[in-house]
Amino acid sequence: MKNLAENNLIRFINLTRKKDGIFANFKAKGVRAGTVFTAAISVDIAAAEVDPQDALEKIIEQCAKMAVDEFKRSELQFEGVAAI
């Protein structure tokens, strides 16, 4: 369970259409250094360089790869701690 690849779970939820575009929605759950985390991730399919007319599997796969990459690079901070 020390490796993120062994304990992370990125689950596809759905596709949604909004004014801004079409988004693939995912839920992420995992454990890192004794910390359990969950996150909701939405990926614009235009940013993932897929066409809405591509196969659904291709859209989900490309968006999931992008979601994982961005989630790994994210730097989080507590809102209250930043103000001190």
Secondary structure, 3 states (H helix, E strand, C coil): CCCHHHHCEEEEEEEEEECCEEEEEEEEEEEECCEEEEEEEEEECCCCCCCCCCCHHHHHHHHHHHHHHHHHHCCCCCHHHHCC
